[in-house]
Amino acid sequence: MPDRYAGSRARLQRAARVLTGGVSSPFRAKAPVPLFFQDAAGPRLWDVDGNGYIDYALGWGPLILGHKHPELVETLRLQAARPHHYGAQHELEMEVAERLHALVPCAELCAFCCSGSEAVAAVFRLARAFTGRNRILRFEGHYHGWHDQELISYRPSPERMGPDHAPCPTLDSKGQPPNSLENVVVAPWNDLPALEDLFSRWGEEIAAVITEPVLCNSGCLEPEPGFLAELRSLTRRYGSLLIFDEVITGFRIALGGAQQHFGVTPDLATFGKAIAGGVVLSAFAGRKDVMEMMLSGAAFGGTFNGNPLAMAAAKTTLDLLAAGHGAALDHANRMGNLLRQGLEQAAEQAGIALRTTGFGAAFALHFTTHRPLRQYRDLRYDNKELLQHFLRGMLDEGVYLLPDGRVYTSVVHHQDEIAETIGAARKVLNQLPRMARC
């Protein structure tokens, strides 16, 4: 039987001679082989072997407009003929900041940088400078970047987790110095009593609390009703700042991000991925008095911050998403919800225990009978082996998904793609190993 991924395997061998592991990010080293792509358009991808796929990875989230959206392509074509970089001010960065100010509830002032990890590092510094405190409270299972003080308790193993009500801070990478754990408090997600207990112990020392408002990086788990509002109340009571990491939820769950969707306004927020439709850009925004700390001693900078190519892409992307009161984004979420329903129905008919969590344009697959799914520790009961069988089967059927079972939809996914995907899922689900049966 011919190898449908032979071209990718050959290129991986070549790439491994000059790229570490043959990839630019270890997260991309996925089974059966890291695929090498040669083209994409709308919601579809084609690899170097000529295989076509419906794309639900969307570049790990940024491609909210799909691939090669005509208006974004034209924007970049025109901007490519103009200066690519000034290292100084220009009108586009002001225009994009004005759009963020209009769309995002917390965005009194904005700043631009180039990655989500960089944006998180900046808001940590601002929060510490503003409050005069050092501790950051974060939640187990949440991902905020790969820097030393960000990559803590993201995917702790069961033997290192500590008690349910008071998780132990854990390092997530070799090479992280042990003192990265200093000034960090780790809390369980969606557990108000535990959170209140931690604040009673550490509240006077906590500069800020950072959270993914929807836990997208570990299973797309939504906050329980009232959880974010109570978190807002606690931070105000203790004089701490509240930070929403909206690198994924920003311009995907709603035009104004999760803070608009849930009606809870943080002091600071970080953005990335969808903000520029796939062009490299991140941002952070928040209260004027906090953001202005960078003018009075809280160092921040970056050579490529606010570069014209990224700003042009962001302006077009935000304008397209905002048109018709967010009609395109509503469509992306509606298509995602149709897909969720179809996948769950197909699994039920096949006798497979499958649950989806999240929201329309970003959700996750869980092969589990465990209920409820409310925090990172609940994911221990997911059948990860079965998930990998499903992902491999879907790949062979022409559906491209992320290795953790996350699913993104875009403004250019339509009912034809959804129906095709559900049809492929029915076939794969009925071929899964017997161990999957309920």
Secondary structure, DSSP 8 states (H G I E B T S, - for coil): ---TTHHHHHHHHHHTTTSGGGSSSGGG--SS----EEEEEBTEEEETT--EEEESSGGGTT-TT-BS-HHHHHHHHHHHTS-S--SS--HHHHHHHHHHHHH-TT-SEEEEES-HHHHHHHHHHHHHHHHS--EEEEETT----SSTTTSBSSS--GGGS--SSS----B-STT--GGGGTTEEEE-TT-HHHHHHHHHHHGGGEEEEEE-SSBGGGT-B---TTHHHHHHHHHHHHT-EEEEEETTTBTTTBTTHHHHHHT---SEEEE-GGGGTTSS-EEEEE-HHHHGGGGTT-----TTTT-HHHHHHHHHHHHHHHHHHHHHHHHHHHHHHHHHHHHHHHHHHHTB-EEEEEETTEEEEEE---S---SGGGGGGS-HHHHHHHHHHHHHTTEE--TTSEEE--TT--HHHHHHHHHHHHHHHTTS-GGGB-
